[in-house]
């Protein structure tokens, strides 16, 4: 027989013989009306939150694509420093309206400099560049497709200078200014439907600027000069 708790045992003992034990039950759950009201409130909250959620998602798209190119530019610079060679960051058009990127490597000498004419061979994704002494682990080009990035209809990219698709770095990580023209910045703007007022955009644009020391950094292209978020001149 199951043991009876002490307090319950006392109650049972005090009950007159032949008295029935009354069982109390507490109803748990929602009535139909309460359930309908709850669903209606949730629906209203979702409708009110949708514009903010949509804006947040679009802002995440803009930041994500900026980081996609920033990663490539930083790889090119720091790779050149690490490998004591030359590197270049090159864009190529993707079907979604954005650009794939590739980082190539080269190891110049005094007689075979790496330049835009290709006197010294640049690496590919399958073949190492000229002068690569690390035969056990050669430096092959790094390619990243923009297939997974938002289309140009969602996020528009602007290159400065226009239509320039590459920037070269020397072994010190500086921009190789002898290869002209070179890419200076990439700007990413949201679909205009999210920004009916361009002066106070709901989704702010993002730029990736490259200075002559080779550093690539995110910045805000529409804040006033002097603001810590502004792009370097």
N, C-alpha and C positions, 0 to 999 in steps of 0.2 A: 504494500500500500504506500502511496506517495506521502511523504512527510508533510505535515501542516505547519506553516510558519507559526511562531509563538503567539503573535497578536491575533491571528486568525483563530488559533486554538482556543483562546480565551473567549472570543465572541461566540464560537460554536458551543462552548461549555455553558455560557450564560443563557443561551436560547432555551426557552421552555420546550419540553418534550412535545413532539408532534407539530411544532411550528415550522412552516415551510420556509426554506431559504429563498430570499428574493434576490434575483440577479439583475444588476444594472448594466445597461449597455449604452455607450456613447456613440452617436452617429457621426461618422467621419466621411468627408467628401464635399462636392459642390452640387448645388442644385443646378438645373438647366439654365435658369436665369443668370445665376452667378457666373457660370461658364461663358455664356454669351457676352456678358458685360466685360469679363476678363479678356476675351478674344478681341472685342471691339477696342478696348484700351490699348492692347498690344499693337493692333493694326494702326491706330492713330500715331503711336510712338514711332513705329517703323516708317510711316509716311513722313513724319516730321524730321526723322534722322536721315532719310535718303539723300537729300542734297548735300549735306555735310559729308556723308560717307562717300558719295560719288566724287566730291572735290578732293577728299583725302586720297582716294585711289588714284586719281589723275596726278596729284602731286607726287605720289610714290612712283608713278611711271616716269615722270620728268627726272626725278632724282636717280632712278635706277639706270636710265640710259646715259645720264651724265657720268655715273660711276663706271659704266661699261667702257667708255672711252678714256676716262681718267686712269683706269687700271692699265690700259695699253701704253699710254704715254709714260707713266711711271715705270713700267717694266722696261721700256726702251732706254730711259735715262739711267736707271740704277743698274741695268744689265750692262750698259757700256762701261760704267765705273767698275763693276765687278769683274768683267772680262778683260778690262784694259784694251778694249777695241772700239769700233764704231758701231752705231746702230741707226736704224731709221724706222719711223712709224709711218705706215702707208695705209690710206683708206681706199676702198673699192666699193662701187655701188652695189647695193643689195636689192632684190626684187621688191622688198617692202618699203622702199624709198629711203631707207637709212644706209649706213655704210658698214661693211665688214672692216676689220682692221688686221694688219699683220705687222709684226716686228721682225726685222731682218738684222743679221750681224755680219760684220766684216772686220778683218784684222790688217790694217794698212801698214805699208812700209814706205820708206823714203822714195822708192822707185815705183811703187804700186799703191798710190793713194786710193781710198774709197771715195768716189765722187759720183755725180749723177750720170756720167758716161760709162760707168761700170768698168774702169780700168782694172780694178781688183774685183773679183767676183763676190757678190753678196750671197748670203745663204738663201736657201729655199726651205720648205718644210721637209724636203727629202735629202738635200745636199748641204754640207757645211760650207761656210764662206772661206775665201782665200786666207791663208795664213793661220787657220785654226790649228793650234798645236795639240789640242786635247783630242787625240784620236780615239781614246777610249770612251769619251762622252762628248761628242762634238756638239757645237751650238747650232741647232737647227732653228729655222724661223718658227715663230709662234703665231698661229692664225686663230682668230675668233670671228665666228659668224654672227651677224645681227638678226638672224632669223627669229630669235626669241624676243627681240626688242619690240616695243610698240611701233606701229607703222607711222609713216610721216604724216598721215591724216590725224593721228592722235597727238604726236609730238613732232614739231617741225625743227629741223636743224639748220643753223646758219653758220657757214664757215667764213673765217676771216684770215687772209684775203679770200674773196669769193673764188670757188672752184679750185683752190689749192688743196692738194690731198696728201701732203707729206711734210715731215720735218725730220732733219738729220741731227744726230748727236755725235760729238767727238768722244775720245776716251776719257776726258775729264767730266763728261756729263753735260757740257755746255751745248747749246744749239750751234750747229755748224752753219754759220751765216754765209759761207762761200757757196752754199747750195741755195740758190734763189729761184723763185720766192719760196718761203716756208710758212707752214701753218702756224698761226699765232693764237687763235682761239676757236672754240666751238660753242655755239649758243643753242639752248634748247627751250622752245616756247610751247606752251600747252595749246591744245585745240581752242580756238577763240570762243567757242560756245561756253567755256568755263570762265571767261574773263570779259563780260560785257563792258566793263569799265577798265580800259587799259592803264589808267593812272593808278588804280587800286585793284590789281589783279587778285582773284581768289587763289589762283595757282601761279606762284611767282616763277619767272624764268630762271634758268640756271646756266651759267657759263663755265667752261673749263679754259683757263688762260694759261699760256706757256710763255714764261719770260726767257730772256737771253741766257740765263744761267741753267736753263733746261728744266726748271721746276714747273710742274703743272699743278694748278690748284683750282678748286671750285670757287666761284664768286658770284655776286649778284649784279647783273648788268644794268639794273635800273635804279640803284640807290645813288645818292649824291656823292660826288668826289669828296674824299676825306672820311667817308664812312668805312669802318673796319671791314665791312662785307663787300666793298666795291672792288672791281677788277683793277689790277695794276695797269697803269698806262703803257 
